[in-house]
Amino acid sequence: VVGAEGAGVVEAVGDGVTDLIAGDRVAYAQSPNLGGYAEQNAVPARLLVPIPDGIGDRDAAAVMLQGMTAHYLVNDTFPLREGHVALVHAAAGGVGALLVQLAKAKGATVIATVGTDEKAQLARDAGADHVIVYAKSDFAEATREIVGEHAVDVAYDSVGKETWERSLSLLRPRGMLVVYGNSSGPVPPVEPQKLAGAGSIFFTRPTLVDYIRTREELLGRAHELFDAIRSGKLHVRVGATYPPADAAQA
């Protein structure tokens, strides 16, 4: 049964589980057992995050994977601060829109790329300072017009194959290229000398599981996201909801 994320109510706990009880509302991301599209699911207790009052199950489920990904990208992979310039690809997507909001909260200038005018408005609504539509202009040229040569501190790239080289070309010396997805295909092998020639660039391919390895880190990230949602500082956009019978369409 597919489904690696979810939210719901604990019906029973196994032996040795002391921090959760039946009736608790919980959410999870990347359950190794999958099963999220079933009526019931068995999830390791260490992966369950209690959902606080004021957060609905739907928003909790929506923010676990995408929200925590955005959280580690701006706080740990490349810790953003005021004055940084961040290039965010696919800025209207699930991770992208949250990433833009969290980057702006850090004081960064955000250059967002999107595929359509409709998505451009979503990126602006999320707080992007500049929005580039792929179909209308080359994002690298448009970015240089905004900030000049090699002036981007970090590029958050979830597109991969079609964008990574141009993202690399926009970075300042010792900037960072963060490829955290590959919607256009995987990035080919990268020669270290290419990174040296681009200005001693840092290149990383992170994944969420390595940023929630301890329960303390998992709960810390999730609770910071929940606090931001409850305070109105972070908006979670759910594009649609579907009954399980329409899972294939979704």
HELIX and SHEET records of a PDB file:
HELIX    1   1 ALA A   45  LEU A   47  5                                   3    
HELIX    2   2 ASP A   57  TYR A   72  1                                  16    
HELIX    3   3 LEU A   73  THR A   77  3                                   5    
HELIX    4   4 GLY A   94  ALA A  105  1                                  12    
HELIX    5   5 ASP A  117  ALA A  126  1                                  10    
HELIX    6   6 PHE A  139  VAL A  147  1                                   9    
HELIX    7   7 TRP A  164  SER A  169  1                                   6    
HELIX    8   8 PRO A  192  GLY A  197  1                                   6    
HELIX    9   9 LEU A  208  TYR A  211  5                                   4    
HELIX   10  10 ARG A  215  ARG A  230  1                                  16    
HELIX   11  11 PRO A  244  ASP A  246  5                                   3    
SHEET    1   A 3 GLY A   6  VAL A   9  0                                        
SHEET    2   A 3 ARG A  25  TYR A  28 -1                                        
SHEET    3   A 3 VAL A  49  PRO A  50 -1                                        
SHEET    1   B 6 HIS A 130  VAL A 133  0                                        
SHEET    2   B 6 THR A 109  VAL A 114  1                                        
SHEET    3   B 6 VAL A  85  VAL A  88  1                                        
SHEET    4   B 6 VAL A 152  ASP A 157  1                                        
SHEET    5   B 6 LEU A 171  VAL A 179  1                                        
SHEET    6   B 6 PHE A 202  THR A 204  1                                        
END                                                                             
